């Protein structure tokens, strides 16, 4: 069940709070493809805010390519359905990377082109696409600096490698706590633009770190993979699950999401946050499986007993969100190219 709320005591504008909340729901999988958001007036009444606040939030999401506002019909999430994909499959590692050196790249490229020719593509069309790819890469390489920010060192490195492969250009991993200093040390040359990619779990922290800096911010959507869902289903309806995350505000949201993900409205779920040391200790001793959010996964793996299964419940990167980020960054590179 989706819960709508804004904090009227928070200094952040209400429409930005709502925008970030919807991005948060998208990143966790609570809101998915073709989901219809509440009508502007209905949500304004529910939250006790001006209808213009809701409209502005939806407009911001529309700019980001996440929603479509259709006159007379409503506002819909615009991410198309995409097959479940692990980080490894998205990078193409299941098919093998080319051997090192020019010969390896040559053989791998020829084999790839042959596959497209066998599927019906003409040689001229393939040649044109390859030429265009080189042109775009050349433009992008000379025009941008891209960073991926997370709080987990291993996840930051892994996702940066995924983005590097998907975007066809270097993506530098940086921890959220180091992001502001890192950005400020980057050259501010006129021919460079800066982009930061992060997940929904850190979008507000990153937004605050980048405040006042000329940086484009992009949100990478993650949710639960099919493989993880199958493993959790195997525990059965009576299993005792524990859930640990970073902040108290997230617990109620996550509990509702997990009930939907595991198709179990009566899910037996004990919850606490990482800072509650004694509760964490008791929980680790009393559950059959531990569910955690990505920011605390590494630390909980170290704290949990060896025999206790620990699951990162947002281990799937959504392929369509990758495409949206690539399109936006490529558009930014082309616009930059026109100005220099």
C-alpha positions as CSV (number, residue, x, y, z in Angstrom):
1,X,0.0,0.0,0.0
2,X,1.4,3.4,-1.0
3,X,1.5,6.0,1.7
4,X,1.6,9.6,0.8
5,X,3.2,12.2,3.1
6,X,5.2,15.4,3.2
7,X,6.9,17.1,6.1
8,X,5.5,20.7,6.4
9,X,8.2,21.5,8.9
10,X,11.0,20.6,6.5
11,X,12.7,23.5,4.8
12,X,12.7,21.6,1.5
13,X,9.8,22.8,-0.7
14,X,6.8,20.4,-0.5
15,X,6.7,19.7,-4.2
16,X,10.4,18.6,-4.2
17,X,9.6,16.3,-1.2
18,X,6.8,14.7,-3.1
19,X,8.9,14.4,-6.2
20,X,11.6,12.6,-4.2
21,X,9.1,10.4,-2.4
22,X,7.7,9.2,-5.8
23,X,11.3,8.6,-7.0
24,X,11.9,6.7,-3.8
25,X,8.8,4.5,-4.4
26,X,10.0,3.8,-8.0
27,X,13.5,2.9,-6.8
28,X,12.1,0.3,-4.4
29,X,9.7,-1.1,-6.9
30,X,6.6,-0.1,-4.9
31,X,5.5,2.0,-7.9
32,X,6.1,0.3,-11.3
33,X,5.4,0.6,-15.0
34,X,2.1,2.1,-16.0
35,X,1.1,2.8,-12.4
36,X,-1.4,5.7,-12.2
37,X,-0.5,8.3,-9.7
38,X,-3.3,9.9,-7.7
39,X,-5.3,12.8,-9.3
40,X,-3.8,16.2,-8.5
41,X,-6.8,17.5,-6.5
42,X,-7.3,14.2,-4.7
43,X,-3.7,14.0,-3.5
44,X,-3.7,17.7,-2.6
45,X,-6.7,17.1,-0.4
46,X,-5.2,14.0,1.2
47,X,-1.9,15.8,2.0
48,X,-3.6,19.1,3.0
49,X,-1.6,21.1,0.4
50,X,-2.3,23.4,-2.6
51,X,-3.0,21.5,-5.8
52,X,-0.2,23.5,-7.4
53,X,2.2,21.6,-5.2
54,X,1.1,18.3,-6.6
55,X,1.1,19.6,-10.2
56,X,4.7,21.0,-9.8
57,X,5.9,17.6,-8.4
58,X,4.4,15.8,-11.3
59,X,5.9,18.3,-13.8
60,X,9.4,17.7,-12.3
61,X,8.9,14.0,-12.7
62,X,7.8,14.5,-16.3
63,X,11.0,16.5,-17.0
64,X,12.9,13.5,-15.7
65,X,11.1,11.2,-18.1
66,X,9.5,9.2,-15.2
67,X,5.8,10.1,-15.7
68,X,3.5,11.0,-18.5
69,X,0.7,13.5,-17.8
70,X,-2.3,12.8,-20.1
71,X,-5.0,15.4,-20.2
72,X,-8.3,13.9,-19.1
73,X,-6.8,10.5,-18.2
74,X,-4.3,11.1,-15.4
75,X,-0.6,10.8,-14.6
76,X,1.2,7.5,-15.3
77,X,4.6,6.1,-14.6
78,X,6.3,5.8,-18.0
79,X,8.9,3.1,-17.4
80,X,8.1,0.2,-19.8
81,X,8.2,-3.3,-18.5
82,X,11.7,-4.8,-18.7
83,X,13.0,-8.3,-18.1
84,X,14.7,-9.0,-14.8
85,X,18.4,-8.5,-15.3
86,X,21.3,-9.0,-12.9
87,X,24.2,-6.6,-12.9
88,X,26.3,-9.2,-14.6
89,X,23.8,-9.9,-17.4
90,X,23.3,-6.2,-18.0
91,X,27.0,-5.7,-18.7
92,X,27.0,-8.6,-21.1
93,X,29.5,-10.7,-19.0
94,X,27.4,-13.8,-19.6
95,X,28.5,-13.8,-23.2
96,X,32.2,-13.1,-22.4
97,X,34.2,-9.9,-22.9
98,X,36.7,-9.7,-25.7
99,X,40.2,-10.9,-25.2
100,X,42.8,-8.3,-24.3
101,X,44.3,-6.3,-27.1
102,X,43.3,-5.1,-30.6
103,X,42.8,-8.7,-32.0
104,X,40.5,-9.6,-29.2
105,X,38.3,-6.5,-29.8
106,X,38.4,-7.1,-33.6
107,X,37.2,-10.7,-33.3
108,X,34.5,-9.9,-30.8
109,X,33.2,-7.0,-32.9
110,X,33.1,-9.1,-36.1
111,X,31.2,-11.9,-34.3
112,X,28.7,-9.4,-32.9
113,X,28.1,-7.7,-36.3
114,X,27.6,-11.2,-37.9
115,X,24.9,-11.9,-35.4
116,X,23.0,-8.8,-36.4
117,X,23.5,-9.6,-40.1
118,X,22.1,-13.0,-39.6
119,X,19.0,-11.5,-37.9
120,X,18.3,-9.5,-41.1
121,X,20.2,-6.2,-40.7
122,X,22.0,-5.0,-43.9
123,X,25.8,-4.4,-44.0
124,X,25.3,-0.7,-44.8
125,X,22.9,-0.3,-41.8
126,X,25.4,-2.0,-39.5
127,X,28.2,0.2,-40.8
128,X,26.2,3.3,-40.2
129,X,25.3,2.3,-36.7
130,X,28.9,1.5,-35.8
131,X,30.0,4.9,-37.2
132,X,27.4,6.7,-35.2
133,X,28.5,4.9,-32.1
134,X,32.0,6.0,-32.5
135,X,30.9,9.6,-33.2
136,X,28.8,9.7,-30.0
137,X,31.5,8.1,-27.9
138,X,34.0,10.7,-29.2
139,X,31.7,13.5,-28.4
140,X,30.8,12.2,-24.9
141,X,34.4,11.4,-23.9
142,X,35.5,14.9,-24.5
143,X,32.5,16.6,-22.9
144,X,31.6,15.1,-19.5
145,X,32.7,13.8,-16.1
146,X,30.4,11.2,-14.6
147,X,30.3,9.9,-11.0
148,X,28.3,7.2,-9.3
149,X,27.7,7.9,-5.5
150,X,26.7,5.3,-2.9
151,X,27.6,4.7,0.8
152,X,28.8,1.1,0.3
153,X,32.3,0.8,-1.2
154,X,31.6,-2.6,-2.9
155,X,28.3,-1.5,-4.4
156,X,29.7,1.8,-5.6
157,X,32.5,0.0,-7.4
158,X,30.2,-2.7,-8.9
159,X,27.5,-0.3,-10.1
160,X,30.1,2.0,-11.5
161,X,31.4,-0.8,-13.6
162,X,27.9,-1.6,-14.9
163,X,27.4,2.1,-15.8
164,X,30.7,2.3,-17.5
165,X,29.8,-0.6,-19.7
166,X,26.3,0.6,-20.4
167,X,27.1,4.3,-21.0
168,X,30.3,3.5,-23.0
169,X,32.4,6.0,-21.0
170,X,34.3,6.2,-17.7
171,X,32.1,6.4,-14.5
172,X,34.1,7.2,-11.4
173,X,32.9,5.6,-8.1
174,X,32.7,7.9,-5.1
175,X,31.3,7.5,-1.6
176,X,28.4,9.8,-0.7
177,X,30.4,11.2,2.2
178,X,33.2,12.2,-0.2
179,X,31.1,13.5,-3.0
180,X,31.1,17.2,-2.4
181,X,34.9,17.4,-2.0
182,X,35.4,15.2,-5.1
183,X,33.2,17.4,-7.2
184,X,34.8,20.6,-6.0
185,X,38.2,19.2,-7.0
186,X,37.1,18.4,-10.6
187,X,38.3,20.9,-13.2
188,X,35.6,23.5,-13.9
189,X,36.8,23.9,-17.5
190,X,34.1,25.4,-19.8
191,X,34.1,22.3,-22.1
192,X,33.2,19.9,-19.2
193,X,29.9,19.1,-17.7
194,X,29.4,17.1,-14.5
195,X,26.9,14.4,-13.9
196,X,26.2,12.4,-10.7
197,X,24.2,9.2,-10.6
198,X,22.9,7.7,-7.4
199,X,20.1,5.4,-6.2
200,X,16.8,6.4,-4.6
201,X,18.2,5.6,-1.2
202,X,20.7,8.5,-1.3
203,X,19.0,11.0,-3.6
204,X,18.3,13.5,-0.8
205,X,21.8,13.3,0.6
206,X,23.4,13.7,-2.8
207,X,21.0,16.5,-3.6
208,X,22.1,18.3,-0.5
209,X,25.8,17.7,-1.1
210,X,25.5,19.1,-4.7
211,X,23.5,22.2,-3.7
212,X,24.8,25.2,-5.5
213,X,27.1,23.2,-7.7
214,X,26.7,23.0,-11.5
215,X,26.0,19.3,-11.6
216,X,23.2,17.2,-13.2
217,X,21.7,14.5,-10.9
218,X,20.3,11.2,-12.2
219,X,18.5,8.5,-10.2
220,X,19.2,4.8,-10.8
221,X,16.3,2.6,-10.0
222,X,16.8,-0.6,-8.1
223,X,14.4,-3.3,-6.8
224,X,14.2,-6.9,-5.8
225,X,15.4,-9.5,-8.3
226,X,13.4,-12.5,-9.3
227,X,16.2,-14.8,-8.0
228,X,16.0,-13.2,-4.5
229,X,12.2,-13.4,-4.5
230,X,12.4,-17.1,-5.3
231,X,14.9,-17.7,-2.5
232,X,12.7,-15.9,0.0
233,X,9.6,-17.7,-1.1
234,X,11.3,-21.0,-0.4
235,X,11.3,-20.2,3.4
236,X,7.5,-20.5,3.5
237,X,4.8,-18.3,5.0
238,X,5.6,-19.2,8.6
239,X,9.3,-18.2,8.4
240,X,10.6,-15.5,10.8
241,X,12.1,-12.7,8.8
242,X,14.1,-9.7,10.2
243,X,14.6,-6.4,8.4
244,X,17.3,-3.8,9.2
245,X,17.8,-0.5,7.4
246,X,19.4,2.9,8.1
247,X,16.5,5.1,9.3
248,X,13.3,4.7,11.3
249,X,11.2,6.5,8.6
250,X,11.9,3.8,6.1
251,X,10.7,0.9,8.2
252,X,6.9,1.3,7.7
253,X,7.4,1.8,4.0
254,X,9.7,-1.3,3.6
255,X,7.3,-3.5,5.6
256,X,4.5,-2.7,3.2
257,X,6.7,-3.2,0.2
258,X,8.0,-6.6,1.4
259,X,4.5,-7.8,2.1
260,X,3.6,-7.1,-1.5
261,X,7.0,-8.5,-2.9
262,X,6.6,-11.8,-1.0
263,X,2.8,-12.0,-1.5
264,X,2.3,-12.4,2.2
265,X,0.0,-9.8,3.9
266,X,0.6,-11.5,7.3
267,X,4.4,-11.4,6.9
268,X,6.1,-12.0,10.2
269,X,8.7,-9.2,10.1
270,X,10.8,-8.0,13.0
271,X,12.4,-4.6,12.2
272,X,15.0,-2.2,13.6
273,X,17.6,0.3,12.4
274,X,21.4,-0.4,12.3
275,X,22.1,2.1,15.2
276,X,19.9,0.1,17.6
277,X,22.7,-2.2,18.6
278,X,20.8,-4.3,21.2
279,X,17.8,-4.7,19.0
280,X,20.1,-5.8,16.1
281,X,21.7,-8.4,18.3
282,X,18.4,-9.9,19.5
283,X,17.0,-9.8,15.9
284,X,20.1,-11.7,14.5
285,X,19.6,-14.4,17.1
286,X,15.8,-14.9,16.5
287,X,15.1,-14.9,12.8
288,X,15.4,-17.5,10.0
289,X,16.5,-15.0,7.4
290,X,17.7,-11.4,7.4
291,X,16.5,-8.8,4.9
292,X,18.4,-5.5,4.5
293,X,18.5,-2.4,2.5
294,X,21.6,-1.8,0.3
295,X,23.2,0.9,2.5
296,X,23.6,-1.5,5.4
297,X,24.2,-4.8,3.6
298,X,28.0,-4.9,3.9
299,X,28.0,-4.2,7.7
300,X,25.2,-6.7,8.4
301,X,27.0,-9.4,6.5
302,X,29.8,-9.0,8.9
303,X,27.6,-8.9,12.0
304,X,25.3,-11.8,11.2
305,X,26.1,-15.3,12.3
306,X,27.6,-17.4,9.4
307,X,24.6,-19.7,9.3
308,X,22.1,-16.8,8.9
309,X,21.1,-16.0,5.3
310,X,21.3,-12.3,4.6
311,X,19.5,-10.8,1.6
312,X,19.9,-7.4,-0.1
313,X,16.3,-6.8,-1.0
314,X,17.1,-4.3,-3.8
315,X,19.7,-6.2,-5.8
316,X,18.2,-5.6,-9.3
317,X,19.1,-2.6,-11.5
318,X,16.2,-1.7,-13.7
319,X,17.3,-1.8,-17.4
320,X,15.0,1.0,-18.4
321,X,16.3,3.4,-15.8
322,X,19.7,2.8,-17.3
323,X,18.4,3.7,-20.7
324,X,16.8,6.9,-19.4
325,X,20.1,7.9,-17.8
326,X,22.0,7.2,-20.9
327,X,19.6,9.2,-23.1
328,X,19.7,12.2,-20.7
329,X,23.5,12.2,-20.4
330,X,23.9,11.8,-24.2
331,X,21.5,14.7,-24.8
332,X,23.5,16.8,-22.4
333,X,26.7,15.9,-24.2
334,X,25.2,16.9,-27.6
335,X,24.0,20.2,-26.1
336,X,27.4,20.9,-24.6
337,X,29.1,20.2,-28.0
338,X,26.9,22.9,-29.7
339,X,28.2,25.5,-27.3
340,X,31.9,24.9,-27.7
